[in-house]
Amino acid sequence: MKKTDNSKPLKKVSVSVRLDPDLLDQAKRAAYWTPGATLGGVVEEALRRELARLEKSRGETFPKLVGKLRTGRPLKT
């Protein structure tokens, strides 16, 4: 668990997301067959890597939110 500057562990939050069943199964298998891994750890590390990739591609970090995050089904384009 990550720690703050004064060495207190950061609290984790729960989030609910909808995933493709095959993707979830693959993540579960990765956690099961990787010694010391957990499903949460696999997902967290994958999200960290993807966000770093997106920010590198963008050339900067994403700014703070200025409104509410859109939820629900994606809009048709």
Protein Blocks (a to p, Z undefined) as FASTA:
>chain_A
ZZdfkopacddddddddddfklmmmmmmmmmmmghiafklmmmmmmmmmmmmmmmmnopa
cdddfbdcdedjdddZZ
